[in-house]
Amino acid sequence: MSIPKSLEAAIATTRFGLGAKPGEIQAASGAPREWLKSQIGRSGAEQPSGLPGSADRIAALLDYQKQIGMLKRAAAPADPSGAAQDSAMSDQQGAKIQEQRKQLIAPLEEGVREEIFSRTRLAIATDAAFRERWCLFWANHFTVSTVKLQSAILAGAFEREAIRPNIFGRFEDLLVASSTHPGMLVYLDQERSAGPGSMAGMFRHMGLNENLAREILELHTVGADAGYSQADVTEFARALTGYSIGGPREPQEKQGRFLFRPQLHEPGARTVMGRTYEPGEGQVRAILSDLAANPNTAQHIARKLAAHFVADDPPPELVARLRDAYRHSSGDLSHLAASLIDAPEAWSAEARKFKTPYEFVVSGYRAAGAQPNDPAKEVVQPLTFLGQRPFAAPQPNGWSDLATDWAAPDALVKRLSWASRFSAFYVPKDTAPVDAAMAALGDRLSAAARTAIARAETRFEAFSILLMSPEFQRR
């Protein structure tokens, strides 16, 4: 069943995009599908500007660790037993060291906030919101989280270096880029994984780590239902040994970058999911290539995309359409994106996806035609309060986008609290509240919401009603 072009334009900017900016629905109204397709490009997604690369981030971490080591050595008692130390002096010295530690770590923590702020401002400002949403989907698919300091400093750089340039290329290239990036290697403890038969395993008693192998199989490619075994995980983990990062002992041009360490690598052929891979540097690449081409990967990605863009329980026809698009194009993500846009199931008039906190905040700023200015108070703190601080997913499977995980009563109360504070500062001042609502939602604005907004006692209250309306909360 066809829907009016005006409603298609509203859907294009809210369901496929990140919420409409003033004038955006009108810009999309001529040919909504073509407007979306124009955002697909081999160069990938826009980049937040002015941020250091992963090598620079790692250099800063290494310097921090060096300074901490110097502090600890300076604080060590001259008498190894420590018996001669006065306890009061020891407490005073400990407090001083803690204060120095805070000062040393502050620039690293500020770097994480810079990544969050720059990425959020880009999402708010972009004229290509479908491209940004597509990028955010893949960044969440290949999650690197700030759950520990080492990965915290790399999460933003990982997205900028491994994800954004590759979102419209081949899935295999995106898989390789993510699997070899220092951010992923550090996050999943791969950089020191050693095969039991490797030099490091035999003589330095280093052990095998299966995290990266397991997550590539379960989350990034074929999915948990693909029928692989624990033996497949272990074999893949053995193949991945040697994937590491250049440290302070390497030449400067290799520090903080992907590095293959033969002394960590488990020698020999590996058998993963019924296929045997010969020894050599190409072993892992061959495994990744086969995983990218596996029909289970096509199915896993198709369902996840359909669930993200259309419905928590997506139409089987849409999943099949996306699966076939992936397989027939050999994992061409540009073709996959175009197939999603062309799919009639993606254009249902009913909005069935509930916004995550990040989507809610970004769409709020876009509806207001405003930009945050204070990284901590206007971005990091509100998103933390709402439960979705960027780059901080609690598990490697990333943030959920299911309504059941975000629509609990206490979560809605928090959204209302944020919407009220936000409206007090960012309500559009030169636009009537109903006009601002139409600019944000277009034909998706219901008569009930329109009436409530029109009857509000103040402009602030009217904008809060818009932000908390069912139409704005859903996409």
Secondary structure by P-SEA (a helix, b strand, c coil): ccccaaaaaaaaaccccccccccccccccccaaaaaaaaccccccccccccccaaaaaaaaaaaaaaaaaaaaaacccccccccccaaaaaaaaaaaaaaaaaaaaaaaaaaaaaaaaaaaaaaccccaaaaaaaaaaaaaaccccccaaaaacaaaaaaccccccccccaaaaaaaaaacaaaaaaaccccccccccccccccbbbbbaaaaaaaaccccccccccccaaaaaaaaaaaccbbbbcccccccccccbbbbccccccccccccccccccccaaaaaaaaaaaacaaaaaaaaaaaaaacccccccaaaaaaaaaaaaaacccaaaaaaaaaaccccccccccccccaaaaaaaaaaaacccccccccccaaaaaaaccccccccccccccccccccccaaaaaaaaaaaaaaaaccccccccaaaaaaaaccccccaaaaaaaaacccaaaaaaaaaaccccccc
